[in-house]
Amino acid sequence: MNDRQRFHATMHYQPRDRVPISDFSFWPETLDVWHDQGLPRSVNCENSDAFFGMDPLVRHPAVNTGLEPAFELKVLEDRGDHEVVQQADGVLVLRRKFMSSIPQHIGHTLVDRASWHTHYKPRLDPSSPGRYPADWDSHVKIWTDPNREHMLVLPGGSLYGKIRDWMGMENVSMVLYDDPAWFEEMVETLADCVIGTLRRVLETGGQFDACGIWEDMAYRSGPLMSPRHFTQFLVPHYRRIADLLRSYGVDVIWVDCDGNIDRLIPLWLEAGINCMFPLEIGTWGADPVRYRQQYGRDLLMMGGFDKHILAESKNAIRREVDRLAPLVADGGYIGFCDHRVPPDVPLANYWFYLETAREVWGQGVNLKPMGELDGRV
């Protein structure tokens, strides 16, 4: 089977040669650390799938459902180990030059209705030519190729997570109470942008394998907005997006949300979002096995292998691979690290995890070749 066939069979509980062996990539700093532990220096985040023998999982068509045009990305101030940066989303952040995965917000361009209408709403027009590839016909040829072997995952945008990024969590939380009509306008504008952009792509007759939505709207104790507000403001627009996708045959729709999502899963399912990715375990003890018992086969899952276990012992890694094996065998689940692999995971541990997963989950069937380390692992 090829990558597309294997993914579809797994997500639809159909017979397959094996489960996809994939990952959600790595922090750039992780590969820097691993280069000193025996990983060839030629390996980077662009070619790591090939080196580690992975089945590529997420490849988007060249369309943009976010801000168009983006803000200018520029360094505003050098503070030694840190720097002040204006990001492509207009947010000013203080970020470390090393281990900079989560920079600190220090300023926002989106602060009120006026800045929304001036700087953000005009950038969410689905008809903007810059959203689509200039060589449109060549992309359509790829999208519509019935013999295409690689997956294509539509970008499903974000209804809350991006607004939270643009404004900051405290500010967006206040807007929900102080000006709910404006919050609803922002959510509807984002949904209209996603729907308008995807409709043009879907109308080409392209065959797409899934759609991925990004939210990051939970922390260790639960969601960042109440389930009541979630149901009122977000569910109707998720349903609009899901209905469009399913009308064109795209029935695997995942949401990428970190944190404790226990109270949100049933609401996403109600809205037509049927897959959780990358299913962060965290201190709150999320568990893909428990979720399968709770939701049955209605809930598809990807991820769910605790990154902290990867940093522990090889025995702990083996136990977790074995624990998840029945779920892998059942289908509807693709296991991998519950976020990008962090730099505290030793290369030797990751290599062992990967070899064990290929043996237990992949059963040694039709696996892609792995590269070679330099002997230090």
C-alpha positions as CSV (number, residue, x, y, z in Angstrom):
1,M,0.0,0.0,0.0
2,N,1.1,3.6,-0.5
3,D,0.9,6.4,2.0
4,R,-2.6,7.5,1.0
5,Q,-4.1,4.1,0.9
6,R,-2.6,3.2,4.3
7,F,-3.9,6.4,5.9
8,H,-7.4,6.0,4.5
9,A,-7.6,2.4,5.5
10,T,-6.4,3.2,9.0
11,M,-8.8,6.1,9.5
12,H,-11.8,4.1,8.2
13,Y,-11.1,0.9,10.1
14,Q,-10.4,-1.1,6.9
15,P,-7.8,-3.8,6.3
16,R,-4.3,-2.5,5.7
17,D,-0.8,-3.9,5.5
18,R,0.2,-1.9,8.6
19,V,-0.4,1.3,10.5
20,P,1.4,4.5,9.2
21,I,4.7,5.1,11.1
22,S,4.8,8.8,11.4
23,D,5.7,11.7,13.7
24,F,4.8,15.3,14.3
25,S,8.4,16.5,13.6
26,F,10.9,17.9,16.1
27,W,11.8,21.1,17.7
28,P,14.7,22.5,15.6
29,E,16.8,22.5,18.8
30,T,16.2,18.8,19.2
31,L,18.0,18.0,16.0
32,D,20.8,20.4,17.0
33,V,21.3,18.4,20.2
34,W,21.0,15.1,18.4
35,H,23.8,16.1,16.0
36,D,26.1,16.0,18.9
37,Q,24.7,12.5,19.8
38,G,25.3,10.8,16.5
39,L,22.7,12.1,14.1
40,P,24.3,13.0,10.8
41,R,24.5,16.8,10.4
42,S,22.8,16.6,7.1
43,V,19.5,15.7,8.8
44,N,17.1,18.6,9.3
45,C,13.4,19.1,9.8
46,E,12.9,19.1,6.0
47,N,14.4,15.6,5.4
48,S,14.0,13.9,8.8
49,D,11.0,11.9,7.6
50,A,13.2,10.3,4.9
51,F,16.1,9.6,7.3
52,F,13.9,8.1,10.0
53,G,11.9,6.0,7.6
54,M,8.7,7.8,8.3
55,D,5.4,7.8,6.3
56,P,4.8,11.5,5.6
57,L,1.6,12.5,7.3
58,V,0.8,16.2,6.7
59,R,1.3,17.9,3.4
60,H,-0.9,20.9,2.5
61,P,-1.8,22.1,-0.9
62,A,-0.3,25.5,-1.6
63,V,-3.3,27.6,-0.4
64,N,-3.6,29.9,2.5
65,T,-6.6,30.2,4.8
66,G,-4.9,32.7,7.2
67,L,-3.9,36.3,7.0
68,E,-3.2,37.5,3.4
69,P,-0.9,39.3,3.2
70,A,1.0,38.5,6.3
71,F,2.6,41.2,8.4
72,E,6.2,41.9,7.9
73,L,8.4,39.6,9.9
74,K,11.2,41.7,11.5
75,V,13.5,41.8,14.5
76,L,12.8,45.1,16.4
77,E,15.4,44.8,19.1
78,D,18.3,42.6,20.1
79,R,18.5,41.8,23.9
80,G,21.4,39.4,24.0
81,D,19.9,35.9,24.6
82,H,16.5,37.3,23.6
83,E,15.1,39.4,20.7
84,V,11.9,41.4,20.2
85,V,10.2,40.3,17.0
86,Q,7.2,41.4,15.1
87,Q,5.7,38.1,13.9
88,A,3.9,37.5,10.6
89,D,0.6,37.7,12.5
90,G,1.3,41.3,13.8
91,V,2.1,40.2,17.4
92,L,5.2,41.5,19.1
93,V,7.0,38.8,21.1
94,L,10.1,38.5,23.2
95,R,11.7,35.2,22.2
96,R,14.8,33.4,23.2
97,K,17.3,32.8,20.5
98,F,17.6,29.1,21.6
99,M,14.7,27.0,22.8
100,S,12.3,29.6,21.4
101,S,9.2,27.4,20.9
102,I,6.9,29.5,23.0
103,P,7.8,33.2,22.8
104,Q,6.3,35.8,25.3
105,H,3.7,38.2,23.9
106,I,4.7,41.8,24.8
107,G,2.4,43.7,22.4
108,H,-0.5,43.3,19.9
109,T,-1.7,45.0,16.8
110,L,-5.3,43.8,17.3
111,V,-6.6,45.7,20.3
112,D,-10.0,47.0,19.4
113,R,-12.7,47.1,16.7
114,A,-10.8,49.8,14.8
115,S,-7.6,47.8,14.6
116,W,-9.7,44.7,13.6
117,H,-11.2,46.5,10.6
118,T,-8.0,48.3,9.7
119,H,-5.4,45.5,10.0
120,Y,-7.1,42.1,10.2
121,K,-10.4,41.9,8.5
122,P,-9.1,43.0,5.1
123,R,-6.5,40.3,5.3
124,L,-9.2,37.6,5.6
125,D,-10.8,38.1,2.2
126,P,-11.1,34.6,0.6
127,S,-10.9,36.1,-2.9
128,S,-7.4,37.5,-2.4
129,P,-5.2,36.2,-5.2
130,G,-2.3,35.7,-2.9
131,R,-4.1,32.8,-1.2
132,Y,-3.7,30.6,-4.2
133,P,-0.7,29.4,-6.2
134,A,0.3,31.4,-9.2
135,D,0.7,28.2,-11.2
136,W,-2.9,27.2,-10.4
137,D,-3.3,24.7,-13.3
138,S,-0.2,22.6,-12.3
139,H,-1.5,22.3,-8.8
140,V,-4.9,21.3,-9.9
141,K,-3.3,18.6,-12.0
142,I,-1.7,17.2,-8.9
143,W,-4.9,17.5,-6.7
144,T,-7.0,15.7,-9.3
145,D,-4.5,12.9,-10.1
146,P,-6.3,9.7,-9.3
147,N,-2.9,7.9,-9.0
148,R,-1.4,10.3,-6.6
149,E,0.4,8.4,-3.8
150,H,1.1,11.2,-1.3
151,M,-1.5,12.7,1.0
152,L,-2.9,16.2,0.8
153,V,-4.4,17.7,3.9
154,L,-6.5,20.9,3.5
155,P,-5.7,23.8,5.9
156,G,-8.9,24.3,8.0
157,G,-7.7,27.5,9.7
158,S,-8.7,28.5,13.2
159,L,-11.8,30.0,14.8
160,Y,-10.5,30.8,18.3
161,G,-6.8,30.0,18.5
162,K,-5.7,32.7,16.0
163,I,-7.8,35.4,17.6
164,R,-6.3,34.5,21.0
165,D,-2.8,34.7,19.4
166,W,-3.6,38.1,17.8
167,M,-5.1,39.7,20.9
168,G,-3.7,37.7,23.8
169,M,-5.7,35.4,26.1
170,E,-6.7,38.0,28.6
171,N,-8.0,40.4,26.0
172,V,-10.0,37.9,24.0
173,S,-11.5,36.6,27.2
174,M,-12.7,40.1,28.1
175,V,-14.1,40.6,24.6
176,L,-16.3,37.5,25.0
177,Y,-18.1,39.4,27.9
178,D,-17.7,43.0,26.9
179,D,-18.4,42.8,23.2
180,P,-19.7,39.4,22.2
181,A,-21.1,40.7,18.9
182,W,-17.6,41.7,17.9
183,F,-16.2,38.3,18.9
184,E,-18.9,36.6,16.9
185,E,-18.0,38.9,13.9
186,M,-14.4,37.8,14.1
187,V,-15.3,34.1,14.3
188,E,-17.7,34.4,11.4
189,T,-15.1,36.2,9.3
190,L,-12.5,33.5,10.0
191,A,-15.0,30.8,9.1
192,D,-16.1,32.6,5.9
193,C,-12.4,32.9,4.9
194,V,-11.8,29.2,5.4
195,I,-15.0,28.2,3.6
196,G,-14.5,30.5,0.7
197,T,-10.9,29.4,0.2
198,L,-11.6,25.7,0.5
199,R,-14.6,25.8,-1.7
200,R,-12.6,27.2,-4.6
201,V,-10.0,24.4,-4.1
202,L,-12.7,21.7,-3.7
203,E,-14.5,22.8,-6.8
204,T,-11.5,21.8,-8.9
205,G,-12.5,18.2,-8.3
206,G,-9.3,17.6,-6.3
207,Q,-9.1,14.6,-4.1
208,F,-8.1,15.5,-0.6
209,D,-7.4,13.1,2.3
210,A,-8.2,15.1,5.4
211,C,-8.5,18.7,6.8
212,G,-6.6,20.0,9.7
213,I,-7.9,22.8,12.0
214,W,-5.6,24.5,14.5
215,E,-6.9,25.8,17.8
216,D,-4.7,25.4,20.9
217,M,-7.5,26.6,23.2
218,A,-7.0,24.6,26.3
219,Y,-4.5,24.3,29.2
220,R,-3.9,21.7,31.9
221,S,-7.2,22.4,33.7
222,G,-9.4,22.6,30.7
223,P,-10.6,24.9,27.9
224,L,-9.7,28.6,27.7
225,M,-13.3,29.5,27.0
226,S,-16.4,28.0,28.6
227,P,-18.2,25.1,26.9
228,R,-21.3,27.4,26.8
229,H,-19.5,30.0,24.8
230,F,-17.8,27.3,22.7
231,T,-21.2,25.9,21.8
232,Q,-22.7,29.3,21.1
233,F,-20.0,30.9,19.0
234,L,-17.8,28.1,17.6
235,V,-19.9,25.0,17.0
236,P,-22.2,26.5,14.3
237,H,-19.2,27.6,12.2
238,Y,-17.2,24.3,12.7
239,R,-20.4,22.7,11.4
240,R,-20.4,24.9,8.3
241,I,-16.8,23.9,7.6
242,A,-17.4,20.2,8.3
243,D,-20.5,20.2,6.1
244,L,-18.6,21.7,3.2
245,L,-15.8,19.2,3.5
246,R,-18.1,16.2,3.7
247,S,-20.1,17.4,0.7
248,Y,-16.9,16.9,-1.3
249,G,-15.9,13.6,0.3
250,V,-13.5,14.8,3.0
251,D,-14.5,13.0,6.1
252,V,-11.4,13.0,8.3
253,I,-11.4,16.4,10.0
254,W,-8.9,16.9,12.8
255,V,-8.3,19.6,15.3
256,D,-4.9,20.3,16.7
257,C,-5.4,21.5,20.2
258,D,-2.9,21.1,23.1
259,G,-4.0,21.0,26.7
260,N,-6.9,19.2,28.5
261,I,-9.6,18.8,25.9
262,D,-11.9,16.4,27.8
263,R,-14.8,18.9,27.9
264,L,-14.4,19.9,24.3
265,I,-14.2,16.5,22.6
266,P,-17.9,15.8,22.6
267,L,-18.6,19.4,21.3
268,W,-16.2,18.9,18.4
269,L,-17.8,15.6,17.6
270,E,-21.2,17.3,17.6
271,A,-19.8,19.9,15.2
272,G,-18.5,17.3,12.8
273,I,-14.8,17.4,13.8
274,N,-14.0,13.7,14.3
275,C,-10.2,13.5,14.9
276,M,-7.9,14.7,17.7
277,F,-4.3,15.6,16.9
278,P,-1.7,15.4,18.4
279,L,-3.6,14.3,21.5
280,E,-1.3,15.8,24.2
281,I,-1.1,13.6,27.4
282,G,0.1,16.2,29.9
283,T,-0.2,16.3,33.6
284,W,-4.0,15.9,33.3
285,G,-3.5,12.3,32.1
286,A,-5.2,12.2,28.7
287,D,-5.2,8.7,27.3
288,P,-6.1,7.5,23.8
289,V,-7.1,4.1,25.2
290,R,-9.6,5.7,27.6
291,Y,-10.9,7.9,24.8
292,R,-11.6,4.8,22.6
293,Q,-13.5,3.2,25.5
294,Q,-15.5,6.4,26.0
295,Y,-16.2,7.4,22.4
296,G,-15.8,4.2,20.5
297,R,-14.9,4.4,16.8
298,D,-16.6,7.7,16.4
299,L,-13.4,9.4,17.6
300,L,-10.3,9.2,15.4
301,M,-7.0,10.0,17.0
302,M,-3.4,10.7,16.1
303,G,-0.5,11.2,18.5
304,G,-1.0,10.3,22.1
305,F,2.5,8.9,22.9
306,D,3.6,10.8,26.0
307,K,6.8,12.8,25.1
308,H,7.9,12.5,28.8
309,I,8.1,8.7,28.4
310,L,10.4,9.2,25.4
311,A,12.8,11.0,27.8
312,E,12.6,8.1,30.4
313,S,14.0,4.6,30.1
314,K,13.8,2.2,27.2
315,N,11.8,-0.2,29.3
316,A,9.2,2.6,29.8
317,I,9.1,3.2,26.1
318,R,8.6,-0.5,25.4
319,R,5.8,-0.7,27.9
320,E,3.9,2.2,26.3
321,V,4.4,0.9,22.8
322,D,2.9,-2.4,23.9
323,R,0.1,-0.7,25.8
324,L,-1.0,1.2,22.8
325,A,-0.6,-1.8,20.4
326,P,-4.3,-3.1,20.7
327,L,-5.5,0.4,19.8
328,V,-3.2,0.6,16.9
329,A,-4.4,-2.8,15.7
330,D,-8.1,-1.7,16.0
331,G,-7.6,1.2,13.6
332,G,-8.7,4.8,13.7
333,Y,-5.5,5.7,15.5
334,I,-2.0,6.6,14.4
335,G,0.4,6.8,17.3
336,F,3.3,9.2,17.6
337,C,4.8,11.7,20.1
338,D,2.1,13.9,21.5
339,H,3.8,17.0,20.1
340,R,7.0,17.9,18.4
341,V,9.8,15.8,20.0
342,P,11.6,18.0,22.5
343,P,15.4,18.2,23.0
344,D,15.4,16.5,26.4
345,V,14.7,13.2,24.6
346,P,18.0,11.4,23.9
347,L,18.6,10.3,20.4
348,A,19.2,6.8,21.7
349,N,15.7,6.7,23.2
350,Y,14.1,8.0,20.1
351,W,15.9,5.5,17.9
352,F,14.8,2.7,20.3
353,Y,11.2,4.0,20.3
354,L,11.1,4.1,16.5
355,E,12.6,0.6,16.1
356,T,10.1,-0.8,18.6
357,A,7.1,0.9,17.0
358,R,8.2,-0.4,13.6
359,E,8.4,-3.9,15.1
360,V,5.2,-3.9,17.2
361,W,2.9,-1.5,15.4
362,G,4.3,-1.9,11.9
363,Q,5.0,-5.6,12.3
364,G,8.0,-5.2,10.0
365,V,5.7,-5.0,7.0
366,N,6.6,-2.7,4.0
367,L,8.6,-0.4,6.2
368,K,10.6,2.4,4.7
369,P,14.4,2.2,5.2
370,M,16.0,4.1,8.0
371,G,19.3,6.0,7.7
372,E,22.4,5.2,9.7
373,L,23.8,6.9,12.8
374,D,27.5,7.5,13.2
375,G,27.9,4.9,16.0
376,R,27.6,7.0,19.1
377,V,24.0,5.9,19.9
